Structures are given as C-alpha cells and as structure tokens.
Amino acid sequence: MIKRVTVPSLFRPPVYSHASVVEAGTRLAFLAGSVPLDADGKLVGEGDPVRQAQQVLANLGEQLRAVGSDFTHVVATDVYVVSSEPQVLSSVWDVVAASGLSTGPHSSTLLGVACLGYTGQLVEITATAVVPEP
C-alpha cells in the first residue's frame, strides 16, 4: 500500500525517506496542523520546544486515531519549529524520530519559522496518512 523510496543517487537521509508512493484508490487523510494545546485549549510546555513537540505528537496521535489511522501509516509530515538554531530544530526532530513517526520511514520536511498561530507556540506538525481498510 505504501512504498517508501530512498533515492540511491541522493544523500542518504538519516530517518526519513525522499518520497512515499501510495496506490490509487487508497484512502488518505490530510491532517490540519497539530499544535501544543491541551484539551482545554491551554498551551503546554511554554518556552520548551521539546515538551511542545511531545504534546503536538500526542495530539497528532489523537487526530490519526479519529480517522482510523496511526503513526505507522503517516506518509508525509511538515514539522515547523519557531527557531533559527539548528540545535533547537534537531532537538524537536529527536522527539519526532523517537515517536514512531519515522517508522517506515515517512517523508518529512523540518522547517525553522519566525512564528506560529498561537501565542507562545513553538512547534506544529502537519501530516498526510493512509487510512487502512478496517
């Protein structure tokens, strides 16, 4: 159902694939950005991108379960981090890699950005996932 491609003529990525191919006729879920808010809408991990990444991934897991999917069926993500420091981006990526999202591995882009939608928000992840047949 999912074919993950690492292109031999390109630099070998550490924990993601260059491309993911999904056969036609497969159900896909396009998930809105997962953010570091709890169920009451309160920011989790103020000032701490690692803690926020953990909350974002927990929320992403909830989004996936709600549509009948999970981390192993994620084919692509965009990971946004409010920082221009590679070390901060790397610390967030370490959380992503440890989460099970890199199982496969999925195709991903890690971006340092100036700001995100909520006051104090440091991390957001968008995802596309296959929804397996029940």
N, CA, C and O of each residue as an XYZ file, in Angstrom:
536
protein
N       0.822     -1.187      0.000
C       0.000      0.000      0.000
C       0.872      1.259      0.000
O       0.603      2.184     -0.767
N       1.909      1.314      0.843
C       2.823      2.461      0.881
C       4.191      1.990      0.426
O       4.737      1.033      0.974
N       4.746      2.660     -0.576
C       6.108      2.375     -0.999
C       6.956      3.589     -0.627
O       6.706      4.700     -1.094
N       7.952      3.367      0.212
C       8.835      4.450      0.653
C      10.123      4.350     -0.144
O      10.705      3.272     -0.264
N      10.569      5.481     -0.692
C      11.697      5.493     -1.611
C      12.837      6.340     -1.073
O      12.655      7.509     -0.734
N      14.012      5.734     -1.001
C      15.244      6.475     -0.737
C      16.040      6.410     -2.032
O      16.411      5.328     -2.488
N      16.299      7.562     -2.618
C      16.936      7.653     -3.925
C      18.436      7.401     -3.783
O      19.122      8.155     -3.093
N      18.956      6.349     -4.426
C      20.370      5.985     -4.268
C      21.353      7.070     -4.707
O      22.460      7.150     -4.173
N      20.964      7.905     -5.673
C      21.880      8.937     -6.169
C      21.874     10.200     -5.322
O      22.635     11.128     -5.599
N      21.021     10.257     -4.283
C      20.963     11.405     -3.381
C      21.583     11.049     -2.033
O      21.769      9.876     -1.709
N      21.900     12.086     -1.252
C      22.397     11.892      0.106
C      21.404     11.030      0.871
O      20.202     11.296      0.846
N      21.898      9.995      1.554
C      21.025      9.090      2.310
C      20.477      9.816      3.536
O      21.245     10.223      4.407
N      19.155      9.983      3.611
C      18.571     10.681      4.754
C      18.689      9.854      6.024
O      18.605      8.626      5.975
N      18.887     10.525      7.178
C      19.075      9.781      8.423
C      17.838      9.030      8.900
O      17.949      7.857      9.256
N      16.668      9.657      8.923
C      15.465      8.993      9.448
C      14.198      9.414      8.709
O      13.133      9.536      9.314
N      14.313      9.632      7.425
C      13.133      9.899      6.612
C      13.402      9.375      5.211
O      14.547      9.080      4.869
N      12.357      9.257      4.395
C      12.548      8.816      3.014
C      12.404     10.021      2.089
O      11.778     11.019      2.446
N      12.988      9.918      0.902
C      12.871     11.002     -0.063
C      11.446     11.130     -0.608
O      10.989     12.231     -0.916
N      10.759     10.008     -0.721
C       9.409     10.014     -1.296
C       8.593      8.857     -0.736
O       9.138      7.838     -0.311
N       7.289      9.036     -0.745
C       6.356      7.970     -0.395
C       5.330      7.876     -1.504
O       4.773      8.889     -1.927
N       5.078      6.669     -1.977
C       4.124      6.450     -3.058
C       2.957      5.642     -2.490
O       3.154      4.625     -1.825
N       1.748      6.111     -2.764
C       0.540      5.433     -2.309
C      -0.280      5.072     -3.539
O      -0.504      5.915     -4.408
N      -0.728      3.821     -3.615
C      -1.503      3.361     -4.764
C      -2.835      4.091     -4.871
O      -3.449      4.444     -3.864
N      -3.272      4.313     -6.107
C      -4.575      4.934     -6.352
C      -5.662      4.070     -5.724
O      -5.553      2.844     -5.682
N      -6.699      4.721     -5.242
C      -7.801      4.001     -4.629
C      -7.647      3.845     -3.128
O      -8.562      3.367     -2.457
N      -6.502      4.243     -2.594
C      -6.264      4.180     -1.161
C      -6.834      5.434     -0.507
O      -6.725      6.530     -1.056
N      -7.437      5.274      0.655
C      -7.967      6.441      1.370
C      -6.826      7.176      2.049
O      -5.978      6.564      2.697
N      -6.811      8.499      1.896
C      -5.796      9.346      2.526
C      -6.468     10.328      3.474
O      -7.588     10.777      3.229
N      -5.778     10.657      4.554
C      -6.225     11.697      5.480
C      -5.208     12.831      5.440
O      -4.008     12.609      5.603
N      -5.694     14.034      5.223
C      -4.862     15.232      5.227
C      -5.176     15.966      6.517
O      -6.256     16.537      6.669
N      -4.226     15.949      7.449
C      -4.491     16.442      8.795
C      -4.041     17.879      8.962
O      -2.954     18.260      8.530
N      -4.891     18.668      9.595
C      -4.538     20.045      9.929
C      -3.356     20.032     10.883
O      -3.076     19.019     11.523
N      -2.678     21.138     10.975
C      -1.533     21.229     11.870
C      -1.890     20.861     13.294
O      -2.834     21.396     13.875
N      -1.123     19.944     13.843
C      -1.270     19.557     15.243
C      -0.480     20.565     16.069
O       0.670     20.866     15.749
N      -1.087     21.080     17.118
C      -0.488     22.153     17.917
C      -0.336     21.737     19.379
O      -0.960     20.764     19.800
N       0.481     22.452     20.169
C       0.735     22.066     21.558
C      -0.286     22.605     22.561
O       0.081     23.203     23.573
N      -1.564     22.389     22.271
C      -2.622     22.801     23.197
C      -3.242     21.566     23.818
O      -3.373     20.532     23.163
N      -3.628     21.673     25.093
C      -4.315     20.551     25.733
C      -5.795     20.585     25.371
O      -6.223     21.448     24.605
N      -6.572     19.664     25.907
C      -7.991     19.556     25.576
C      -8.790     20.793     25.966
O      -9.874     21.027     25.432
N      -8.255     21.589     26.898
C      -8.924     22.819     27.312
C      -8.449     24.030     26.521
O      -8.885     25.151     26.781
N      -7.550     23.811     25.548
C      -7.048     24.906     24.732
C      -5.909     25.680     25.359
O      -5.581     26.780     24.913
N      -5.296     25.109     26.401
C      -4.179     25.783     27.073
C      -2.854     25.300     26.495
O      -2.676     24.113     26.221
N      -1.930     26.237     26.316
C      -0.606     25.914     25.798
C       0.138     24.994     26.761
O       0.161     25.240     27.967
N       0.739     23.944     26.232
C       1.549     23.008     27.010
C       3.018     23.289     26.705
O       3.382     23.445     25.540
N       3.858     23.355     27.719
C       5.298     23.489     27.512
C       5.753     24.874     27.113
O       6.596     25.023     26.228
N       5.210     25.881     27.751
C       5.597     27.250     27.405
C       7.119     27.407     27.434
O       7.761     27.095     28.437
N       7.688     27.890     26.336
C       9.122     28.135     26.243
C       9.967     26.885     26.024
O      11.192     26.981     25.944
N       9.337     25.712     25.924
C      10.070     24.451     25.826
C       9.677     23.710     24.540
O       8.653     23.028     24.510
N      10.482     23.839     23.480
C      10.114     23.198     22.214
C      10.044     21.671     22.288
O       9.241     21.063     21.581
N      10.855     21.051     23.118
C      10.817     19.594     23.252
C       9.489     19.159     23.879
O       8.847     18.232     23.385
N       9.081     19.810     24.945
C       7.801     19.473     25.598
C       6.640     19.746     24.649
O       5.684     18.973     24.588
N       6.729     20.861     23.903
C       5.671     21.160     22.944
C       5.611     20.103     21.848
O       4.524     19.710     21.425
N       6.767     19.641     21.386
C       6.797     18.592     20.361
C       6.111     17.329     20.878
O       5.380     16.669     20.139
N       6.343     16.996     22.136
C       5.699     15.820     22.721
C       4.175     15.973     22.719
O       3.453     15.028     22.400
N       3.688     17.170     23.078
C       2.242     17.415     23.088
C       1.680     17.402     21.666
O       0.604     16.857     21.423
N       2.406     17.998     20.744
C       1.980     18.006     19.339
C       1.833     16.567     18.832
O       0.849     16.243     18.166
N       2.789     15.720     19.140
C       2.726     14.325     18.701
C       1.586     13.571     19.379
O       0.936     12.739     18.746
N       1.337     13.847     20.648
C       0.199     13.226     21.332
C      -1.102     13.644     20.647
O      -1.987     12.817     20.427
N      -1.212     14.927     20.314
C      -2.413     15.414     19.632
C      -2.523     14.829     18.224
O      -3.619     14.491     17.777
N      -1.390     14.709     17.524
C      -1.392     14.103     16.195
C      -1.868     12.649     16.273
O      -2.614     12.186     15.410
N      -1.432     11.943     17.306
C      -1.908     10.575     17.509
C      -3.421     10.514     17.667
O      -4.068      9.603     17.149
N      -3.985     11.484     18.384
C      -5.440     11.552     18.551
C      -6.132     11.822     17.218
O      -7.160     11.215     16.913
N      -5.565     12.737     16.423
C      -6.132     13.033     15.106
C      -6.143     11.764     14.239
O      -7.139     11.451     13.585
N      -5.036     11.058     14.249
C      -4.920      9.844     13.439
C      -5.923      8.786     13.881
O      -6.593      8.180     13.045
N      -6.032      8.560     15.189
C      -6.994      7.573     15.694
C      -8.421      7.943     15.296
O      -9.228      7.067     14.982
N      -8.730      9.236     15.308
C     -10.085      9.679     14.982
C     -10.477      9.357     13.542
O     -11.663      9.229     13.238
N      -9.490      9.224     12.651
C      -9.792      8.901     11.252
C      -9.471      7.446     10.916
O      -9.568      7.040      9.758
N      -9.085      6.653     11.934
C      -8.830      5.240     11.721
C      -7.427      4.920     11.236
O      -7.219      3.926     10.541
N      -6.465      5.759     11.601
C      -5.086      5.540     11.174
C      -4.160      5.604     12.389
O      -4.622      5.668     13.529
N      -2.853      5.586     12.136
C      -1.869      5.677     13.211
C      -0.526      6.150     12.648
O      -0.396      6.382     11.446
N       0.458      6.288     13.518
C       1.774      6.802     13.108
C       2.412      5.964     12.002
O       3.098      6.512     11.139
N       2.202      4.651     12.011
C       2.860      3.803     11.019
C       2.315      4.025      9.612
O       2.946      3.618      8.636
N       1.163      4.660      9.495
C       0.556      4.921      8.193
C       0.770      6.352      7.708
O       0.234      6.735      6.668
N       1.536      7.137      8.438
C       1.848      8.502      8.005
C       2.841      8.425      6.856
O       3.872      7.760      6.957
N       2.523      9.110      5.762
C       3.416      9.103      4.598
C       4.211     10.390      4.467
O       5.272     10.391      3.844
N       3.722     11.496      5.044
C       4.450     12.763      4.928
C       4.098     13.699      6.077
O       2.958     13.740      6.541
N       5.102     14.451      6.526
C       4.882     15.489      7.538
C       5.677     16.732      7.182
O       6.677     16.679      6.466
N       5.203     17.847      7.705
C       5.969     19.086      7.754
C       6.040     19.451      9.226
O       5.016     19.565      9.898
N       7.271     19.635      9.727
C       7.496     19.939     11.133
C       7.995     21.379     11.217
O       9.072     21.697     10.713
N       7.216     22.241     11.850
C       7.541     23.661     11.964
C       8.024     23.948     13.379
O       7.383     23.556     14.355
N       9.167     24.641     13.485
C       9.738     24.987     14.783
C      10.102     26.465     14.767
O      10.789     26.932     13.858
N       9.643     27.197     15.771
C       9.996     28.613     15.865
C      11.422     28.705     16.387
O      11.657     28.698     17.595
N      12.368     28.791     15.460
C      13.783     28.933     15.808
C      14.601     29.037     14.529
O      14.217     28.524     13.479
N      15.728     29.707     14.644
C      16.694     29.737     13.544
C      17.942     28.952     13.931
O      18.943     28.972     13.214
N      17.880     28.256     15.076
C      19.015     27.493     15.589
C      18.901     26.019     15.213
O      17.955     25.353     15.633
N      19.846     25.496     14.428
C      19.795     24.079     14.059
C      19.717     23.140     15.263
O      19.093     22.082     15.179
N      20.340     23.511     16.374
C      20.319     22.671     17.570
C      18.884     22.518     18.113
O      18.502     21.439     18.566
N      18.105     23.590     18.066
C      16.714     23.534     18.539
C      15.886     22.671     17.586
O      15.098     21.836     18.029
N      16.064     22.872     16.279
C      15.352     22.050     15.306
C      15.708     20.581     15.491
O      14.841     19.710     15.418
N      16.973     20.315     15.727
C      17.433     18.941     15.926
C      16.809     18.322     17.170
O      16.457     17.143     17.158
N      16.668     19.090     18.236
C      16.072     18.540     19.463
C      14.600     18.184     19.242
O      14.114     17.196     19.791
N      13.892     18.980     18.445
C      12.499     18.655     18.111
C      12.467     17.422     17.219
O      11.623     16.544     17.400
N      13.387     17.352     16.251
C      13.417     16.188     15.365
C      13.698     14.912     16.149
O      13.162     13.856     15.813
N      14.523     14.988     17.182
C      14.789     13.814     18.019
C      13.495     13.274     18.634
O      13.314     12.061     18.741
N      12.600     14.175     19.035
C      11.304     13.769     19.594
C      10.461     13.100     18.508
O       9.826     12.075     18.756
N      10.456     13.678     17.308
C       9.714     13.096     16.186
C      10.253     11.699     15.877
O       9.479     10.755     15.721
N      11.570     11.570     15.791
C      12.185     10.285     15.456
C      11.871      9.213     16.504
O      11.687      8.045     16.159
N      11.810      9.599     17.762
C      11.537      8.654     18.838
C      10.050      8.274     18.934
O       9.695      7.312     19.615
N       9.196      9.028     18.255
C       7.750      8.848     18.398
C       7.182      7.651     17.645
O       6.079      7.201     17.956
N       7.897      7.135     16.678
C       7.348      6.094     15.823
C       6.947      6.635     14.468
O       6.679      5.859     13.551
N       6.900      7.953     14.320
C       6.596      8.544     13.015
C       7.664      8.201     11.985
O       7.362      8.094     10.797
N       8.897      8.030     12.419
C       9.950      7.736     11.459
C       9.976      6.260     11.072
O      10.811      5.837     10.273
N       9.044      5.467     11.651
C       8.905      4.072     11.240
C       8.500      4.079      9.781
O       7.520      4.725      9.411
N       9.209      3.398      8.987
C       8.862      3.345      7.565
C      10.039      3.636      6.665
O      10.340      2.773      5.841
N      10.715      4.719      6.727
C      10.368      5.995      7.368
C       9.491      6.845      6.459
O       9.458      6.628      5.247
N       8.782      7.808      7.034
C       7.922      8.690      6.246
C       8.754      9.796      5.595
O       9.916      9.993      5.949
N       8.159     10.510      4.651
C       8.805     11.667      4.028
C       8.506     12.882      4.893
O       7.372     13.071      5.333
N       9.525     13.712      5.141
C       9.310     14.828      6.043
C      10.179     16.021      5.688
O      11.247     15.882      5.091
N       9.696     17.197      6.069
C      10.450     18.433      5.959
C      10.453     19.093      7.328
O       9.404     19.221      7.960
N      11.625     19.512      7.790
C      11.804     20.196      9.071
C      12.126     21.653      8.767
O      13.090     21.950      8.062
N      11.307     22.567      9.308
C      11.444     23.983      8.987
C      11.592     24.841     10.229
O      10.876     24.649     11.211
N      12.520     25.789     10.187
C      12.604     26.832     11.193
C      11.800     28.020     10.697
O      12.005     28.486      9.577
N      10.883     28.516     11.528
C       9.989     29.606     11.120
C      10.027     30.742     12.145
O      10.517     30.570     13.261
N       9.506     31.896     11.748
C       9.517     33.074     12.620
C       8.444     33.015     13.703
O       8.692     33.411     14.842
N       7.255     32.524     13.358
C       6.192     32.419     14.365
C       5.131     31.451     13.875
O       5.073     31.111     12.694
N       4.288     31.010     14.811
C       3.163     30.125     14.506
C       1.889     30.770     15.052
O       1.944     31.857     15.627
N       0.758     30.119     14.878
C      -0.543     30.729     15.097
C      -0.961     31.111     16.502
O      -1.727     32.059     16.671
N      -0.481     30.401     17.518
C      -0.898     30.689     18.885
C       0.222     31.376     19.647
O       1.394     31.068     19.431
N      -0.114     32.288     20.520
C       0.880     32.966     21.345
C       1.668     31.929     22.139
O       1.085     31.103     22.842
N       2.999     31.974     22.026
C       3.853     31.042     22.748
C       4.079     29.716     22.049
O       4.876     28.903     22.519
N       3.401     29.479     20.940
C       3.542     28.221     20.215
C       4.903     28.148     19.537
O       5.314     29.087     18.855
N       5.607     27.023     19.728
C       6.937     26.837     19.159
C       7.003     25.690     18.150
O       7.958     25.610     17.377
N       6.004     24.801     18.144
C       6.045     23.610     17.293
C       4.659     23.341     16.704
O       3.638     23.538     17.364
N       4.646     22.886     15.446
C       3.423     22.429     14.789
C       3.820     21.373     13.755
O       4.877     21.466     13.131
N       2.963     20.374     13.587
C       3.211     19.327     12.596
C       1.951     19.095     11.772
O       0.874     18.860     12.319
N       2.098     19.164     10.456
C       1.030     18.745      9.555
C       1.371     17.349      9.041
O       2.544     16.982      8.974
N       0.353     16.573      8.679
C       0.608     15.200      8.246
C      -0.398     14.744      7.199
O      -1.536     15.210      7.143
N       0.066     13.819      6.377
C      -0.782     13.076      5.453
C      -0.586     11.598      5.788
O       0.540     11.123      5.935
N      -1.707     10.883      5.906
C      -1.630      9.471      6.292
C      -2.572      8.622      5.447
O      -3.607      9.097      4.979
N      -2.204      7.381      5.265
C      -3.093      6.393      4.678
C      -4.063      5.956      5.771
O      -3.683      5.782      6.929
N      -5.319      5.782      5.378
C      -6.323      5.239      6.287
C      -6.571      3.800      5.835
O      -7.233      3.572      4.822
N      -6.038      2.824      6.587
C      -6.177      1.437      6.148
C      -7.621      0.962      6.192
O      -8.440      1.467      6.960
N      -7.912     -0.023      5.346
C      -9.251     -0.607      5.357
C      -9.465     -1.301      6.697
O      -8.546     -1.927      7.226
N     -10.690     -1.193      7.257
C     -10.943     -1.841      8.557
C     -10.858     -3.360      8.476
O     -11.046     -4.043      9.483
